[in-house]
Amino acid sequence: MSVEADRTEQVSYSAERGDARVRDRLAGKKVLLTGASGFLGKAVMAALLRSAPDLGQLIVLMRATDEEAARQRLLDVLSSDAFDQLAAPELRAKVDDHRIFPVAGDLETAHVAGGAGDGFAALDVVIHCAATVSFEEALDDALTLNAFGPARLLERVRAAGSSPHFVHVSTAYVADRRSGEVHEEGLPHHGIGGIDPDALLSQGRAWREEAERESRAEPLHSRFRGEAERDASRREGMDADERSEELRRRWVQVTLSRQGRRRAKELGWPDTYALSKAVGERLLTASSEHTTIIRPTIIESALQQPTPGWLEGIKVADPLILAFASRGLTHLPGRESNVIDIVPVDLVANACVVAAAYPPEEQLRAIAIASSARNPLSIGELAEQIRAYFLREPLPGRDGTPIEIGRLAFVDRRVALRRTVRREKLAAAAARVAIASPLRLPQERMLRSNRSLAERVTRMVRIYGSYTELDCVFDDSNACRLAASLAPEDRAELPFDTAAIDWDHYLQEIHLPQVRRLATGG
């Protein structure tokens, strides 16, 4: 449904909500924000401070052991360039007089340090952004934070006497559709009701215990030790014991990631991230009274706020972009015509703030922040945009020579994996020869780098293939209705209409230049 569609419904909806501005609706309110040190969380906090200057109090849950550590973490967050448009002395003053108040706690355990839980009393709104967003997370870690975390937070807030409107950031990929239209309403997945979350968590923890035992026993112990001693003999300053432990932990991580992804696929999700988010929605909505679930698609750099292209680190689609630009990625699962759904981070943050100001009439409301329904971008078009940009602005090679980007072929997943695995095996064999040589070969560093790139590309195809094969259109009717209910000034100040994105401008002038800068340090 477009913003222009069904004028009668929109006028009625707007009239029910009233004409007050977002800043007026949030004035005097007490809001709890989680995940403020993360990419989206920073964007939400900045948008909230810009657009609701008369907020009563902003409680910020920080992962810290005590109040002083939480305060320091908050000040570090506020020094980020996400807040450059806000006056630093004013922000510090708000911290000093507790209008922005840090609370030390841990969502994984529901622990809140000291008497800081008093900050949870009389809350009007919770905006819950805290999550692990890795597609490779172990099952137990993903469930602990993403599935049990939201309901645990709600329980802790209620224990303090609050009954707030709970704005929960989930993901559009909780859905079970591989193609066609994905609606905002109803259960996100047909299989969600049949899952026992506690049994699933127990399974993940049992896998971890088994992997930890196996990693410390033979033959793995000797393998890690041998590799560590060889590496230490060739790299000045490397400690063999530390290197051995690093290799062991990496093996545990990879093993648990593979087991978790396999189990998620068996249950109908692409990975533990999407699975844990779906379970989190179910557990939260089973006990909440007023909940808004925000379901963004792939979140990337800012369109406008705090500055065009604002991005902290390499995000979801960016490793694929850089692998393609460096000629490491040549084949990708899916079809050129498949829609890839990307949204700038500031649009998602704006939607969170607006949703906080406009609680749902019913117990539950889901809002998709997605571009595919009204402003679709195919993955083939994205590939051409990437190719056009990096032909003009190529990545530098090891010797500084520009890398000429190739072309990306879209094929069946088995074909893509076959090609990447073959390349990985060849690169690994060449690296082994160099490493095993009694002489220090000058090509060893290059061969190690080639092996590492080949391993990363294979991993990317396995991880992201489930998403590049999708051909879904995510309905965003609720987002359109919410936007239509706003005063014109709020639609301009807090835009989240994805139909307004000019993909040529966003990709060529904003996002891809920022990805290149981050990759090259330029």
C-alpha positions as CSV (number, residue, x, y, z in Angstrom):
1,M,0.0,0.0,0.0
2,S,1.5,3.4,-0.9
3,V,1.3,6.5,1.2
4,E,-1.1,8.0,-1.3
5,A,-3.4,5.0,-1.3
6,D,-6.7,4.9,0.6
7,R,-7.0,8.5,1.6
8,T,-10.2,7.9,3.7
9,E,-8.4,5.4,5.9
10,Q,-5.4,7.7,6.4
11,V,-7.5,10.7,7.3
12,S,-9.4,8.6,9.9
13,Y,-6.1,7.1,11.2
14,S,-4.6,10.6,11.5
15,A,-7.6,12.0,13.2
16,E,-7.6,9.2,15.8
17,R,-4.0,10.0,16.7
18,G,-4.4,13.8,16.9
19,D,-2.2,16.5,15.4
20,A,0.4,16.7,18.2
21,R,4.0,16.6,17.1
22,V,6.3,13.8,18.0
23,R,8.3,16.1,20.3
24,D,5.1,17.0,22.1
25,R,3.9,13.4,22.5
26,L,7.3,12.4,24.0
27,A,7.7,15.6,26.2
28,G,8.0,14.6,29.8
29,K,8.1,10.9,29.0
30,K,10.6,8.5,30.6
31,V,12.2,6.2,28.0
32,L,14.5,3.3,28.4
33,L,16.9,2.5,25.5
34,T,19.0,-0.7,25.1
35,G,21.7,-1.3,22.6
36,A,22.9,2.3,22.6
37,S,26.5,1.3,21.9
38,G,25.5,-0.5,18.7
39,F,25.1,0.9,15.2
40,L,21.3,1.2,15.2
41,G,21.1,2.0,18.9
42,K,23.3,5.1,18.4
43,A,21.2,6.2,15.5
44,V,18.0,5.8,17.6
45,M,19.4,7.7,20.6
46,A,20.6,10.6,18.3
47,A,17.2,10.8,16.6
48,L,15.5,10.7,20.0
49,L,17.7,13.5,21.4
50,R,17.3,15.6,18.2
51,S,13.5,15.2,17.8
52,A,12.4,15.0,21.5
53,P,14.4,17.7,23.3
54,D,11.9,17.9,26.1
55,L,12.0,14.2,26.9
56,G,11.6,13.8,30.7
57,Q,14.4,11.3,31.1
58,L,16.3,8.9,28.9
59,I,17.5,5.8,30.7
60,V,20.3,4.0,28.8
61,L,21.0,0.4,29.7
62,M,24.8,-0.1,29.4
63,R,26.6,-3.4,29.6
64,A,28.8,-2.5,32.6
65,T,29.6,-3.8,36.1
66,D,28.8,-0.7,38.0
67,E,27.4,2.8,37.8
68,E,30.7,4.6,37.1
69,A,31.6,2.1,34.3
70,A,28.2,2.6,32.8
71,R,28.5,6.4,32.9
72,Q,31.9,6.2,31.2
73,R,30.5,3.9,28.5
74,L,27.7,6.4,27.9
75,L,30.0,9.3,27.6
76,D,32.1,7.3,25.1
77,V,29.0,6.6,23.1
78,L,27.9,10.3,23.1
79,S,31.4,11.2,21.8
80,S,30.6,9.2,18.6
81,D,30.1,11.1,15.4
82,A,26.5,9.9,15.5
83,F,26.0,12.9,17.8
84,D,28.0,15.5,15.9
85,Q,24.8,17.5,15.2
86,L,24.1,17.8,18.9
87,A,25.9,20.3,21.1
88,A,28.5,18.3,23.2
89,P,28.2,20.6,26.3
90,E,24.4,20.2,26.3
91,L,24.7,16.5,26.1
92,R,27.1,16.5,29.0
93,A,24.8,18.7,31.0
94,K,22.0,16.2,30.4
95,V,24.2,13.4,31.7
96,D,25.2,15.4,34.7
97,D,21.7,16.3,35.8
98,H,20.4,12.7,35.0
99,R,18.1,13.7,32.1
100,I,20.3,11.1,30.3
101,F,20.9,8.4,32.9
102,P,23.1,5.3,32.4
103,V,22.1,2.0,34.1
104,A,24.6,-0.8,34.5
105,G,23.3,-4.2,33.6
106,D,23.4,-7.3,31.4
107,L,20.5,-8.5,29.3
108,E,22.0,-12.0,29.1
109,T,21.5,-12.5,32.9
110,A,18.8,-9.8,33.6
111,H,21.3,-8.4,36.2
112,V,21.1,-4.7,37.1
113,A,23.9,-3.3,39.2
114,G,23.2,-2.0,42.7
115,G,20.1,0.0,43.1
116,A,20.1,1.1,39.4
117,G,16.9,-0.9,38.9
118,D,15.1,2.1,40.3
119,G,15.7,3.7,36.9
120,F,13.2,1.2,35.5
121,A,10.3,2.6,37.6
122,A,7.6,4.7,36.0
123,L,8.8,4.0,32.5
124,D,6.5,5.1,29.6
125,V,8.4,3.6,26.7
126,V,11.1,1.0,26.1
127,I,13.0,1.0,22.8
128,H,14.9,-2.3,22.7
129,C,17.7,-2.4,20.2
130,A,20.2,-4.6,22.0
131,A,20.9,-7.8,20.0
132,T,23.5,-10.0,18.4
133,V,23.3,-9.4,14.7
134,S,25.8,-12.0,13.5
135,F,24.5,-14.6,11.1
136,E,27.2,-16.9,12.5
137,E,26.3,-16.8,16.2
138,A,26.3,-20.0,18.2
139,L,22.7,-21.2,19.0
140,D,23.0,-20.7,22.7
141,D,24.4,-17.2,22.5
142,A,21.8,-16.1,19.9
143,L,18.9,-17.4,21.9
144,T,20.2,-16.0,25.2
145,L,20.3,-12.4,23.9
146,N,17.8,-12.3,21.0
147,A,15.1,-14.8,22.2
148,F,15.1,-14.6,26.0
149,G,16.5,-11.1,26.3
150,P,13.4,-9.1,25.4
151,A,11.0,-11.0,27.6
152,R,13.6,-11.0,30.4
153,L,13.9,-7.2,30.1
154,L,10.1,-6.8,30.2
155,E,9.9,-8.9,33.3
156,R,12.6,-6.8,35.0
157,V,10.8,-3.6,34.0
158,R,7.5,-4.9,35.4
159,A,9.2,-5.9,38.6
160,A,10.1,-2.2,39.0
161,G,6.4,-1.3,38.7
162,S,6.3,-0.1,35.0
163,S,4.0,-1.1,32.3
164,P,5.5,0.6,29.3
165,H,4.9,0.6,25.5
166,F,7.6,-1.8,24.4
167,V,9.2,-1.0,21.0
168,H,11.2,-4.1,20.0
169,V,13.6,-4.1,17.0
170,S,13.4,-7.5,15.3
171,T,14.0,-8.4,11.6
172,A,11.9,-8.9,8.5
173,Y,13.7,-12.2,8.1
174,V,11.7,-13.9,10.8
175,A,9.2,-14.7,8.1
176,D,9.0,-18.2,6.5
177,R,8.5,-17.0,2.9
178,R,11.1,-17.6,0.2
179,S,9.2,-15.7,-2.4
180,G,6.0,-13.6,-2.8
181,E,4.6,-11.1,-0.4
182,V,5.4,-11.1,3.3
183,H,2.7,-9.5,5.4
184,E,3.3,-7.6,8.6
185,E,0.4,-9.1,10.6
186,G,0.1,-12.5,12.2
187,L,2.7,-15.1,13.2
188,P,6.0,-14.5,11.4
189,H,6.6,-18.2,10.7
190,H,4.4,-21.3,10.5
191,G,6.8,-23.3,12.6
192,I,7.2,-20.9,15.5
193,G,4.5,-22.4,17.6
194,G,6.0,-25.8,17.6
195,I,9.4,-24.7,19.1
196,D,10.3,-25.3,22.7
197,P,12.7,-22.4,23.4
198,D,14.0,-23.9,26.6
199,A,14.8,-27.2,25.0
200,L,16.4,-25.4,22.1
201,L,18.6,-23.4,24.5
202,S,19.6,-26.6,26.3
203,Q,20.6,-28.2,23.1
204,G,22.8,-25.2,22.2
205,R,24.5,-25.3,25.6
206,A,25.1,-29.1,25.4
207,W,26.8,-28.5,22.0
208,R,29.0,-25.9,23.6
209,E,30.1,-28.2,26.4
210,E,30.8,-31.0,24.0
211,A,32.8,-28.7,21.7
212,E,34.8,-27.3,24.6
213,R,35.7,-30.8,25.8
214,E,36.7,-31.9,22.3
215,S,38.8,-28.9,21.6
216,R,40.9,-29.6,24.7
217,A,41.4,-33.3,24.0
218,E,43.5,-35.2,21.5
219,P,44.0,-35.0,18.6
220,L,42.9,-31.4,18.5
221,H,45.1,-30.3,21.4
222,S,48.3,-31.4,19.6
223,R,47.1,-30.0,16.3
224,F,46.5,-26.5,17.7
225,R,49.8,-26.7,19.6
226,G,51.7,-27.7,16.5
227,E,50.2,-25.0,14.3
228,A,50.8,-22.4,17.1
229,E,54.5,-23.3,17.4
230,R,55.0,-23.2,13.7
231,D,53.3,-19.8,13.4
232,A,55.3,-18.4,16.4
233,S,58.6,-19.6,14.9
234,R,57.8,-17.5,11.8
235,R,56.3,-14.4,13.4
236,E,58.4,-12.3,15.7
237,G,56.7,-11.5,19.0
238,M,54.0,-14.2,18.7
239,D,53.4,-16.3,21.9
240,A,52.8,-20.0,21.1
241,D,50.5,-20.5,24.1
242,E,48.3,-17.6,23.2
243,R,48.2,-18.6,19.6
244,S,47.2,-22.1,20.5
245,E,44.3,-20.9,22.6
246,E,43.3,-18.5,19.8
247,L,43.1,-21.5,17.4
248,R,41.2,-23.5,19.9
249,R,38.6,-20.9,20.5
250,R,38.2,-20.3,16.8
251,W,37.6,-24.0,16.2
252,V,34.9,-23.9,18.9
253,Q,33.3,-20.9,17.4
254,V,33.2,-22.3,13.8
255,T,31.9,-25.7,15.1
256,L,29.1,-24.1,17.1
257,S,28.2,-21.8,14.2
258,R,27.9,-24.7,11.8
259,Q,25.8,-26.7,14.2
260,G,23.5,-23.7,14.9
261,R,23.0,-22.9,11.2
262,R,22.2,-26.5,10.5
263,R,19.6,-26.6,13.3
264,A,18.1,-23.3,12.2
265,K,17.7,-24.5,8.6
266,E,16.0,-27.7,9.9
267,L,13.5,-25.6,11.7
268,G,12.9,-23.3,8.7
269,W,15.1,-20.3,9.2
270,P,18.3,-19.4,7.4
271,D,20.5,-19.0,10.5
272,T,20.4,-18.6,14.3
273,Y,20.0,-14.8,13.9
274,A,16.6,-15.1,12.2
275,L,15.5,-18.1,14.3
276,S,16.4,-16.3,17.6
277,K,14.6,-13.1,16.6
278,A,11.5,-15.1,15.7
279,V,11.5,-16.9,19.1
280,G,12.1,-13.5,20.7
281,E,9.0,-12.1,19.1
282,R,7.0,-15.1,20.3
283,L,8.2,-14.9,23.9
284,L,7.8,-11.1,24.2
285,T,4.3,-10.9,22.7
286,A,3.1,-13.7,24.8
287,S,3.5,-11.5,27.9
288,S,3.4,-7.9,26.8
289,E,0.4,-5.6,26.8
290,H,1.4,-2.9,24.3
291,T,4.1,-3.9,21.9
292,T,5.4,-2.5,18.6
293,I,7.7,-4.8,16.7
294,I,9.9,-3.0,14.1
295,R,11.1,-5.4,11.4
296,P,13.8,-3.8,9.3
297,T,15.4,-5.6,6.4
298,I,19.2,-5.2,5.6
299,I,20.3,-2.1,7.5
300,E,23.1,-0.1,5.8
301,S,24.6,3.4,5.9
302,A,22.6,6.6,6.7
303,L,20.7,8.4,3.9
304,Q,20.7,11.8,5.8
305,Q,21.2,11.6,9.5
306,P,23.5,12.2,11.3
307,T,25.4,12.6,8.0
308,P,24.9,10.9,4.6
309,G,26.9,7.7,4.6
310,W,27.3,7.4,8.4
311,L,28.4,3.9,9.0
312,E,30.2,2.1,11.8
313,G,32.2,-0.8,10.4
314,I,31.5,-3.1,7.6
315,K,27.8,-4.2,7.8
316,V,25.7,-7.0,6.4
317,A,26.0,-6.6,2.6
318,D,29.4,-4.9,2.7
319,P,31.6,-8.0,2.9
320,L,30.0,-9.2,-0.3
321,I,30.5,-5.9,-2.0
322,L,34.2,-5.8,-1.1
323,A,34.7,-9.4,-2.1
324,F,33.2,-8.7,-5.5
325,A,35.2,-5.5,-5.9
326,S,38.4,-7.4,-5.1
327,R,37.6,-10.2,-7.6
328,G,37.3,-12.7,-4.8
329,L,33.6,-13.3,-5.3
330,T,32.6,-14.3,-8.8
331,H,29.5,-16.5,-8.3
332,L,26.5,-15.9,-6.0
333,P,23.4,-18.0,-5.3
334,G,20.2,-16.7,-6.7
335,R,18.8,-15.0,-9.8
336,E,19.6,-11.5,-11.0
337,S,15.9,-10.6,-10.8
338,N,15.6,-11.4,-7.1
339,V,14.8,-8.4,-5.0
340,I,17.5,-7.4,-2.4
341,D,15.9,-5.3,0.4
342,I,18.2,-2.6,1.8
343,V,17.2,0.3,4.2
344,P,19.4,3.1,5.5
345,V,19.9,3.1,9.2
346,D,18.4,6.6,9.8
347,L,15.1,5.5,8.3
348,V,14.9,2.6,10.8
349,A,15.9,4.8,13.7
350,N,13.3,7.4,12.8
351,A,10.6,4.7,12.6
352,C,11.6,3.6,16.1
353,V,11.2,7.1,17.5
354,V,7.9,7.7,15.8
355,A,6.6,4.4,16.9
356,A,7.6,5.2,20.5
357,A,5.5,8.4,20.2
358,Y,2.5,6.6,18.8
359,P,1.7,3.5,20.8
360,P,-0.6,0.9,19.1
361,E,-4.3,0.9,19.7
362,E,-4.2,-2.9,20.0
363,Q,-1.9,-5.1,22.0
364,L,0.4,-5.8,19.2
365,R,1.6,-3.9,16.1
366,A,4.2,-4.9,13.6
367,I,5.9,-2.4,11.3
368,A,8.2,-3.5,8.4
369,I,10.8,-1.0,7.4
370,A,11.5,-2.3,3.9
371,S,12.0,-1.1,0.4
372,S,11.0,-4.0,-1.8
373,A,7.2,-3.3,-1.9
374,R,7.4,0.3,-3.2
375,N,11.0,0.8,-4.3
376,P,12.4,-2.5,-5.4
377,L,16.1,-3.0,-6.2
378,S,17.1,-6.3,-7.8
379,I,20.3,-8.0,-6.8
380,G,21.4,-7.8,-10.4
381,E,20.9,-4.1,-10.4
382,L,22.8,-3.8,-7.2
383,A,25.7,-5.8,-8.8
384,E,25.8,-3.4,-11.7
385,Q,25.8,-0.4,-9.4
386,I,28.7,-1.9,-7.5
387,R,30.6,-2.7,-10.7
388,A,30.0,0.8,-12.1
389,Y,31.3,2.4,-9.0
390,F,34.4,0.3,-8.5
391,L,35.3,0.6,-12.2
392,R,35.6,4.3,-11.5
393,E,37.1,3.9,-8.0
394,P,38.9,0.6,-7.9
395,L,40.2,-0.9,-4.7
396,P,44.0,-1.0,-4.4
397,G,45.8,-4.3,-4.6
398,R,48.6,-5.4,-2.3
399,D,51.2,-3.5,-4.3
400,G,48.9,-0.5,-4.8
401,T,47.9,-1.5,-8.3
402,P,44.2,-0.9,-8.9
403,I,42.1,-4.1,-8.9
404,E,39.8,-4.2,-12.0
405,I,36.4,-5.5,-10.8
406,G,35.1,-8.5,-12.7
407,R,31.5,-9.6,-13.2
408,L,29.2,-11.4,-10.9
409,A,27.3,-14.5,-12.1
410,F,24.1,-15.7,-10.4
411,V,23.9,-19.4,-10.2
412,D,22.4,-22.3,-8.2
413,R,23.8,-22.5,-4.7
414,R,25.4,-25.9,-5.3
415,V,27.2,-24.4,-8.3
416,A,28.4,-21.4,-6.4
417,L,29.6,-23.5,-3.5
418,R,31.4,-26.0,-5.8
419,R,33.3,-23.1,-7.4
420,T,34.3,-21.4,-4.2
421,V,35.2,-24.6,-2.4
422,R,37.4,-25.7,-5.3
423,R,39.2,-22.3,-5.2
424,E,39.5,-22.6,-1.4
425,K,41.2,-26.0,-1.7
426,L,43.6,-24.8,-4.3
427,A,44.5,-21.8,-2.2
428,A,44.9,-23.9,0.9
429,A,47.2,-26.4,-0.8
430,A,49.4,-23.7,-2.1
431,A,49.6,-22.1,1.3
432,R,50.4,-25.4,3.0
433,V,53.4,-26.0,0.6
434,A,54.8,-22.5,1.5
435,I,54.3,-23.0,5.2
436,A,55.8,-26.5,5.3
437,S,58.9,-25.4,3.4
438,P,62.0,-25.2,5.6
439,L,62.9,-22.0,3.8
440,R,61.0,-18.8,4.3
441,L,59.4,-18.3,0.8
442,P,58.8,-14.7,-0.3
443,Q,55.4,-15.7,-1.6
444,E,54.2,-17.1,1.7
445,R,52.4,-14.0,2.9
446,M,50.6,-13.7,-0.4
447,L,49.6,-17.3,-0.4
448,R,48.3,-17.1,3.2
449,S,46.3,-14.0,2.1
450,N,44.9,-15.8,-0.9
451,R,43.9,-18.7,1.3
452,S,42.2,-16.4,3.8
453,L,40.3,-14.6,1.0
454,A,39.1,-18.0,-0.4
455,E,38.0,-19.2,3.0
456,R,36.0,-15.9,3.5
457,V,34.3,-16.1,0.2
458,T,33.2,-19.7,0.8
459,R,31.9,-18.7,4.2
460,M,30.0,-15.8,2.6
461,V,28.3,-18.0,0.0
462,R,27.2,-20.4,2.8
463,I,26.0,-17.6,5.1
464,Y,24.5,-15.1,2.7
465,G,23.2,-17.5,0.0
466,S,20.0,-17.9,1.9
467,Y,19.4,-14.2,1.6
468,T,20.5,-13.7,-2.0
469,E,18.2,-16.5,-3.0
470,L,15.2,-14.8,-1.5
471,D,12.7,-13.1,-3.8
472,C,10.3,-11.7,-1.2
473,V,8.4,-8.4,-1.2
474,F,7.9,-7.2,2.4
475,D,4.6,-5.4,2.8
476,D,5.0,-2.1,4.7
477,S,1.4,-0.9,4.9
478,N,1.6,-0.3,8.6
479,A,4.7,1.9,8.1
480,C,2.9,3.8,5.4
481,R,-0.2,4.4,7.6
482,L,2.0,5.5,10.5
483,A,3.9,8.0,8.3
484,A,0.6,9.3,6.9
485,S,-0.6,10.1,10.4
486,L,2.2,12.4,11.2
487,A,2.3,16.2,11.0
488,P,4.1,17.4,7.8
489,E,7.0,18.7,9.9
490,D,7.5,15.3,11.5
491,R,7.5,13.5,8.1
492,A,10.3,15.9,7.1
493,E,12.2,15.7,10.3
494,L,11.8,11.9,10.9
495,P,11.4,10.4,7.5
496,F,11.1,6.6,7.0
497,D,9.5,6.4,3.6
498,T,11.7,4.0,1.7
499,A,10.0,4.9,-1.6
500,A,11.8,8.2,-1.4
501,I,15.3,6.6,-1.8
502,D,17.0,7.3,-5.1
503,W,19.1,4.2,-5.5
504,D,21.5,5.7,-8.0
505,H,22.3,8.6,-5.7
506,Y,22.4,6.5,-2.5
507,L,24.6,3.8,-3.9
508,Q,27.0,5.9,-6.1
509,E,27.3,9.0,-4.0
510,I,26.7,7.8,-0.4
511,H,27.0,4.1,0.5
512,L,29.6,2.7,-1.8
513,P,32.1,5.6,-1.3
514,Q,31.7,5.1,2.5
515,V,32.3,1.3,2.2
516,R,35.4,2.0,0.1
517,R,36.7,4.5,2.7
518,L,36.2,2.1,5.5
519,A,37.9,-0.7,3.5
520,T,41.0,1.3,2.5
521,G,41.2,3.6,5.6
522,G,40.9,6.6,3.2
